[in-house]
Amino acid sequence: MPLLTQRITDENDYCLVASLDNVRNLSTILKAIHFREHATCFATKNGIKVTVENAKCVQANAFIQAGIFQEFRVQEESVTFRINLTVLLDCLSIFGSSPMPGTFTALRMCYQGYGYPLMLFLEEGGVVTVCKINTQEPEETLDFDFCSTNVINKIILQSEGLREAFSELDMTSEVLQITMSPDKPYFRYLKALQS
């Protein structure tokens, strides 16, 4: 795709540049953690971590490794900004679903640094759309420091299934019981209604 090979003027001014030939994969990952409007993005040479947090007690993280991108450059040790995740997802799906098989939406994402917008260059079928999303001062997120030696259970789930499970929770409940077991069912949750 031309967008991926095209250089942006003064590209060295950007502290983050990332390119994908198919934006759908990124969009799917971000939709799985989209339970709040805003997210904090942390970019390092290893990739981008997107964190969504609610009331300093619930946190969802998506880590997109640098190897997923066709091009990935971070000029600083780390780059952090807060963004409206709803707006970002709307921009990533600006072309909608492709009517023709084999047609993908390419993405080139650039961020100049503190105080600047996140710029998205999206291309599909030779049509390029430029989106500028205002960034905000990042808020401090909780660091859940789980020592791997103290981990009793670990479950790997498809993110869409977990998202559905969380959306069914009754937020007025005082108690949420989660059961993990080596036997079926491996993972269950039970919500206790407020008395």
C-alpha positions in Angstrom: 0.0 0.0 0.0 1.3 3.5 -0.8 0.6 4.8 2.7 3.1 2.4 4.3 5.9 3.3 1.9 5.2 7.0 1.9 7.2 9.2 4.1 5.6 12.0 6.1 7.3 15.4 5.9 9.6 15.9 8.9 8.9 12.4 10.2 11.9 12.7 12.5 9.9 15.3 14.5 7.6 12.5 15.7 8.4 10.5 18.9 6.1 7.7 17.8 5.5 6.3 14.4 3.7 3.0 13.7 2.3 1.5 10.6 -0.1 -1.4 10.0 -1.3 -2.9 6.7 -4.6 -4.0 8.3 -6.1 -1.8 11.0 -8.8 -4.4 11.8 -6.5 -6.4 14.1 -5.7 -3.3 16.2 -9.3 -2.2 16.2 -10.4 -5.7 17.5 -7.9 -5.6 20.3 -8.9 -2.1 21.4 -12.6 -3.0 21.3 -12.0 -5.8 23.8 -10.8 -3.3 26.5 -13.3 -0.5 25.7 -15.4 -0.3 28.8 -14.5 3.3 29.6 -14.3 6.3 27.3 -10.6 7.2 27.9 -7.4 5.1 27.8 -3.8 5.8 28.6 -1.2 4.7 26.0 2.4 3.8 26.9 4.8 3.3 24.0 8.3 1.8 24.3 10.6 0.1 21.9 8.7 -3.2 22.8 5.3 -2.0 21.7 2.3 -0.1 22.8 0.3 -0.8 26.0 -3.2 0.6 26.2 -4.7 0.8 29.7 -8.4 1.4 30.5 -9.2 1.9 34.2 -12.3 2.5 36.3 -12.2 4.0 39.7 -8.7 2.7 40.5 -10.1 -0.8 41.0 -10.7 -2.3 37.6 -8.1 -2.3 34.9 -7.9 -3.7 31.4 -4.6 -3.7 29.4 -3.9 -4.5 25.8 -0.3 -4.9 24.7 0.4 -4.6 21.0 4.0 -5.9 20.4 6.3 -3.9 18.1 6.6 -6.9 15.8 2.9 -6.7 14.9 3.6 -3.4 13.1 5.2 -3.2 9.7 7.1 -0.2 11.0 7.5 0.8 14.6 9.7 3.6 16.0 9.8 5.3 19.4 12.4 8.1 19.6 12.3 8.4 23.4 12.6 5.8 26.1 8.9 5.9 26.6 6.0 7.9 25.3 2.8 8.3 27.3 -0.5 10.1 26.5 -4.2 9.8 27.3 -6.7 9.6 24.5 -10.5 9.3 24.0 -10.7 5.6 23.1 -14.2 5.9 21.7 -13.0 8.5 19.2 -9.9 6.4 18.3 -12.1 3.4 17.5 -14.5 5.5 15.4 -11.5 6.8 13.4 -10.1 3.3 12.9 -13.4 2.1 11.5 -13.9 5.2 9.3 -14.0 3.1 6.2 -16.4 0.6 7.7 -16.2 -3.0 6.7 -14.6 -3.6 3.3 -17.0 -4.5 0.6 -14.4 -6.3 -1.6 -12.5 -9.3 -0.4 -8.8 -8.7 0.0 -9.2 -5.0 0.6 -7.7 -3.7 3.9 -7.4 -0.4 5.6 -3.8 0.6 6.2 -2.8 2.8 9.1 0.1 5.1 9.8 0.0 6.5 13.3 2.2 9.5 14.3 2.6 11.3 17.6 4.8 14.4 18.0 4.8 14.5 21.7 3.3 16.2 24.7 0.6 18.7 23.8 0.2 17.4 20.2 -2.6 15.4 18.7 -2.3 11.7 17.7 -2.4 11.7 13.9 -3.9 8.8 12.0 -3.4 8.3 8.3 -5.8 5.7 7.1 -5.8 4.4 3.5 -8.2 2.1 1.7 -8.3 1.6 -2.1 -6.1 4.7 -2.7 -8.3 7.0 -0.6 -6.4 8.5 2.4 -8.1 10.1 5.4 -6.3 12.0 8.0 -7.6 12.1 11.6 -6.2 14.2 14.4 -7.2 13.2 17.9 -6.5 15.5 20.8 -4.4 13.9 23.5 -4.6 14.7 27.2 -2.3 14.7 30.2 -2.0 11.0 31.2 -3.4 10.1 34.6 -1.5 7.8 36.9 -2.7 4.2 36.6 -2.5 1.6 39.2 0.4 -0.8 39.0 -0.9 -4.2 39.9 2.4 -5.9 41.0 1.7 -9.6 40.8 4.7 -11.5 41.8 4.8 -14.6 39.5 5.8 -16.8 42.4 2.6 -16.1 44.3 0.3 -16.8 41.3 -2.1 -19.6 42.2 -4.2 -19.6 39.0 -3.8 -18.1 35.6 -6.5 -18.2 32.9 -6.1 -17.1 29.3 -9.4 -16.2 27.7 -10.5 -14.8 24.4 -11.0 -11.1 25.1 -14.4 -10.9 23.4 -15.8 -13.5 25.8 -14.4 -11.7 28.9 -15.8 -8.4 27.6 -19.2 -10.0 27.3 -19.0 -11.5 30.8 -18.0 -8.1 32.3 -20.8 -6.3 30.4 -23.4 -8.7 32.0 -22.2 -7.9 35.6 -24.6 -6.0 37.8 -22.7 -3.0 39.0 -25.0 -2.5 42.0 -23.8 -5.8 43.4 -21.7 -5.7 46.5 -19.9 -9.0 45.9 -18.5 -10.8 42.9 -17.4 -14.3 43.3 -15.0 -15.8 40.8 -14.2 -19.5 40.8 -11.3 -21.0 38.9 -10.8 -24.7 38.8 -8.7 -27.3 37.0 -12.0 -29.2 36.3 -15.0 -28.0 34.1 -16.2 -25.4 34.3 -12.7 -23.8 34.5 -13.9 -20.3 35.1 -17.2 -19.1 36.6 -18.4 -15.9 38.1 -21.4 -15.4 40.4 -22.8 -12.0 41.2 -24.4 -11.4 44.6 -27.1 -8.8 44.5 -27.1 -5.9 46.9 -29.2 -6.5 50.0 
